[in-house]
Amino acid sequence: MRTLILAATLAFAAPAFAQTAAPTAPRPGAPVTGGQNNTGADTNATIPRGSTGADTVQTDSAAGGNANQPSRAVPQGSGGGGSGSSGGN
């Protein structure tokens, strides 16, 4: 019986021992994501203007590949993305 109580106590206490330090507050400003170097020698950075990432700034114009998918937070890579069936934006 004593072993059962000890095992149950350890089983319920194990998640508390697994906790790490308290999370820190998020840093102010928008996150900047580094892009893949697949469009030339320059590195690309994706800088979101809002919290969703739908409105982003690309430091390399050839890498802005989410023109048809504004809900994606980070572009997939090199440019394009247009289907050609819709009118210009």
C-alpha positions in Angstrom: 0.0 0.0 0.0 2.8 2.3 0.9 4.4 1.7 -2.5 1.2 2.5 -4.3 0.8 5.8 -2.5 4.4 6.7 -3.3 4.0 5.8 -6.9 0.8 7.9 -7.2 2.4 10.9 -5.5 5.4 10.7 -7.9 3.1 10.3 -10.9 1.1 13.4 -10.0 4.2 15.5 -9.1 6.2 14.6 -12.2 4.7 17.3 -14.4 5.6 20.0 -11.8 9.2 18.8 -11.8 9.3 19.0 -15.6 8.4 22.8 -15.7 11.1 25.2 -16.9 11.5 28.8 -16.0 8.6 31.2 -16.4 8.1 32.5 -19.9 9.4 36.0 -20.6 7.4 38.8 -22.1 7.4 39.1 -25.9 9.8 41.6 -27.3 8.3 44.8 -28.8 8.3 45.2 -32.5 7.6 42.9 -35.4 9.6 39.7 -35.9 12.0 39.8 -38.8 12.5 36.5 -40.6 15.6 35.8 -42.6 15.0 34.3 -46.0 16.8 31.7 -48.1 19.6 33.0 -50.2 18.0 31.6 -53.4 17.6 34.7 -55.6 21.2 36.0 -55.8 24.0 37.1 -53.5 21.9 39.4 -51.3 20.1 37.9 -48.3 16.4 38.5 -47.9 14.5 39.5 -44.8 10.7 39.4 -44.4 9.5 42.2 -42.1 5.7 42.0 -41.2 4.0 45.3 -40.7 1.1 43.8 -38.7 0.5 40.9 -36.4 -0.8 38.5 -39.1 2.1 38.9 -41.5 -0.3 39.4 -44.4 1.3 42.8 -45.1 5.0 42.3 -45.3 8.1 44.1 -46.7 10.7 42.1 -48.5 14.3 43.4 -48.6 14.8 41.5 -51.9 12.1 42.2 -54.4 12.7 38.9 -56.3 11.9 36.9 -53.1 8.4 38.2 -52.4 6.6 35.0 -53.4 3.3 35.2 -51.5 1.5 37.7 -53.7 -1.4 35.2 -54.3 -1.4 34.1 -50.7 -1.5 37.1 -48.4 -2.6 34.9 -45.4 0.8 33.2 -45.3 3.0 34.8 -42.7 6.2 34.0 -44.5 6.7 33.6 -48.2 7.8 30.3 -49.6 10.9 31.5 -51.4 11.5 32.9 -54.8 9.1 35.2 -56.6 6.2 34.4 -58.9 3.1 33.0 -57.3 0.7 34.6 -59.8 -1.9 32.4 -61.4 -2.4 34.8 -64.3 -6.2 34.3 -64.2 -7.0 37.3 -61.9 -6.6 41.0 -62.6 -3.8 43.0 -61.2 -4.0 44.2 -57.6 
